Amino acid sequence: MKRGLFVMFLLIVFVLGCSPFSEKHEGFIVAKQKGNDNFSITVVSGIEKSSITDSSEENMFQLADRGGDDAITFTVSEEEYEQAELKHRVVVRYSSSGMAESYPPQTTADDVEFVD
């Protein structure tokens, strides 16, 4: 009985700890980049929509540079890239275990929800 409970406990810890949707980042798209076969968006949280409404694309890149810990660049699918527009609010789910230590940090998005 005790062994079964212990195994069940370990299974629950493993499933919760290894979830591909362990983190989420909500913010505004301030940059889009398209490479040969990869597509990415930079999302900054902690800013108000009013601060980006009248921003030019050049100002958006400055927001991405100033984002600090609040900016993350996500590799996304081509479909998500095409749907993404600058200044749109999104919720991105990702696994923090694959986060590249760069500026801004980079990782692959597991899911992108377009809020507006």
N, C-alpha and C positions, 0 to 999 in steps of 0.2 A: 504494500500500500504506500509506504513512505517513498519507495523507489519510483513508483508511478507518479506521485505528486512532484518529486524532484525532476523527473524527465519532462513533465508537463510544464513546470516552471521554466526550465531551460529552453524549451521550445517557444514559449511565449516571449522570453527575453530575446531570443534569436530573431524571431519574426519582427518584433517591434524595433529592435536595434538595426536590422538590416533592411528596413523598408526603403524602397527606391524613392518614396515620396517623403523623406524624413525632414526636409526643409522647404520653406516657401519664402519667396521674395516678392513683395508687392511694391510697385512703383510705376514710373513713367518711362517709356522708351525714349531715349535721348540720342541713340545712334544705331545705325544699321550698317553692317559690313557684309560684302559678298565676295567670296574667294572663288577659286576654281571649282571645288566641290563642297565648300562649306559655307554656311550661312550663320550669321550671328547678330544678336541685338544686345545693346547695353541698356540696362534698366537701373534707374536711380530711385531709391526710396527716400523718404524724409523730406520731400519737397512738395509744395502745393502746386496744383495745376495752374493757378494764376501766375506763378513765377515762370512758367514756360509757355503760356498761351501766345505771347507775342514774340517769342524767341525765334531767331533765324536758325538755320541748320548749323551755322558756324557757332552760334551761342550754345546750341545743344551739345556740341562736342566739348565746349568749355565746361558745361554742367557735368558731363561725364568725367572730365579730368578732375574737377573739384569734388566729385562724389565721395572720394575716400572709401570708407567702409560701407557706405550706402550704395555704391555702384558695383554691379556685377555684369560681366559680359557672358552671355549664354550662347552656346552653339545650338541652333534650332533646325528643324526640318525646312526644306524648301517651301513647303506649303505654309508653315508658320511664318517664315520670313516674308513671303508674299502678302500674307494677311496683316503683318505688323506695319504700323505707321507711326512716324515720330509723334510724340506727345500723347499717344494712347496709353491708358492705364492698363496694366496687366498683372496677373498673379502667376508667377513661375514656380513650379515645383521641381526640385532637384535633389540630388544626393551630395551632401557636402564632402563625402569621402574622396571624390574625384576633383576637388577644387585645386586649380593651379595657383600657386602663389605668385601672382603678377599684379600689375596695377592697371586697370582694376582687375580683381580676381576673375578667373575664367573657369567655366564648367559647362557641362552639357545639360540642357533642360530636359526633364522627363515629360513635362506637360506645360503648355502655355495657355492660360485662360485670358481671353481678351474681355476686359470689363467694360471699357468704353473707348 
